[in-house]
Every structure is written in structure tokens, then in C-alpha cells.
Amino acid sequence: MKVSPTELRILLAIGNIALFYCPMVQLAGSTYRLYDVGGAAAVTCLALMLIAAVVRHTVQLYRAERLP
């Protein structure tokens, strides 16, 4: 699944609207701020996308220039 900047902007807009109605989120019996949870999820997703891109490009470069 690819996420472009436009989809991220839409998610941020939805988060802003949700923030007006419910600024706190309950996860596993604890209460957290909505943007703290969203930020942690965003960092995790971006790190996973980075790892996937690095692996994909490394394989692509290896196939393009194999060692003799």
C-alpha cells in the first residue's frame, strides 16, 4: 500500500476534526492524547515504509549490477 502526501494531508485533516470532539484516546486501559497516538503510529508507519524502500532498492540495484 503506497501512501502519498495527499493521503497524509487527508488523515491529518480527519485527525484535526476528531480532535475537536475527543482529544483523548483510550488504549489498553490507559488514556493518551490523540496526537500522541497518531504521531506514534505515523512514526512507525514511516519507519516501515523506509525499511521496505531500502530493501526494494537494494535488491533492484543488486539485480542491475551483479558482481562478477
C-alpha positions as CSV (number, residue, x, y, z in Angstrom):
1,M,0.0,0.0,0.0
2,K,1.5,3.3,-1.0
3,V,0.7,6.5,0.8
4,S,1.3,9.8,-0.9
5,P,1.4,13.2,0.7
6,T,-2.2,13.9,-0.3
7,E,-3.4,10.9,1.7
8,L,-1.4,12.0,4.7
9,R,-2.9,15.5,4.5
10,I,-6.4,14.0,4.4
11,L,-5.5,11.9,7.5
12,L,-4.3,15.0,9.3
13,A,-7.5,16.8,8.4
14,I,-9.5,14.0,9.8
15,G,-7.4,14.0,12.9
16,N,-8.0,17.7,13.4
17,I,-11.7,17.3,13.2
18,A,-11.6,14.3,15.6
19,L,-9.5,16.4,18.0
20,F,-12.4,18.9,18.4
21,Y,-14.7,16.2,19.6
22,C,-12.5,13.8,21.5
23,P,-9.0,15.0,22.4
24,M,-8.2,11.9,24.4
25,V,-7.9,8.2,23.3
26,Q,-8.1,5.1,25.5
27,L,-5.8,2.3,24.6
28,A,-5.2,-0.8,26.7
29,G,-6.9,0.8,29.7
30,S,-4.8,4.0,29.6
31,T,-5.7,7.4,28.4
32,Y,-3.4,9.2,25.8
33,R,-3.7,12.4,23.8
34,L,-5.0,11.8,20.3
35,Y,-1.9,13.4,18.6
36,D,0.5,11.4,20.7
37,V,-1.1,8.2,19.5
38,G,-1.3,9.5,15.9
39,G,2.3,10.6,16.0
40,A,3.5,7.2,17.3
41,A,1.5,5.5,14.6
42,A,2.9,7.8,11.9
43,V,6.5,7.3,13.0
44,T,6.0,3.5,13.0
45,C,4.4,3.6,9.5
46,L,7.1,5.9,8.1
47,A,9.9,3.7,9.5
48,L,8.3,0.6,8.0
49,M,8.0,2.4,4.6
50,L,11.6,3.4,4.8
51,I,12.8,-0.2,5.5
52,A,10.6,-1.5,2.6
53,A,12.0,1.1,0.2
54,V,15.6,0.4,1.2
55,V,15.2,-3.4,0.8
56,R,13.4,-2.9,-2.6
57,H,16.0,-0.5,-3.9
58,T,18.9,-2.7,-2.7
59,V,17.5,-5.7,-4.5
60,Q,16.9,-3.7,-7.6
61,L,20.4,-2.3,-7.6
62,Y,21.9,-5.8,-7.0
63,R,20.0,-7.3,-9.9
64,A,21.0,-4.4,-12.2
65,E,24.8,-4.8,-11.4
66,R,25.6,-8.2,-10.3
67,L,29.2,-8.8,-9.0
68,P,31.4,-10.8,-11.4
